Amino acid sequence: MEKTINEWFNELGEPHRTKAINNSTTFDLTTERHSLAASLLGAFDWRKSPEGEKYWLNLYSTILDAGL
């Protein structure tokens, strides 16, 4: 099911939800994706975020393992 990236991010627990939303632009948040994993992968450049690429890669791996 397609949802906006913002809708997918709202399924994340804190602090991941707020961090993901804060790293995304309004355009990113209104783009539709088919999964939470696809949303996180395409929303913003992980390397340019304050948390860094490793933080987001770990979360992405967790999401994939959970089938989200």
Secondary structure, 3 states (H helix, E strand, C coil): CCEEHHHHHCCCCCCHHHHHHHHCCHHHHHCEECCHHHHHHHHCCHHHCCCCHHHHHHHHHHHHHCCC
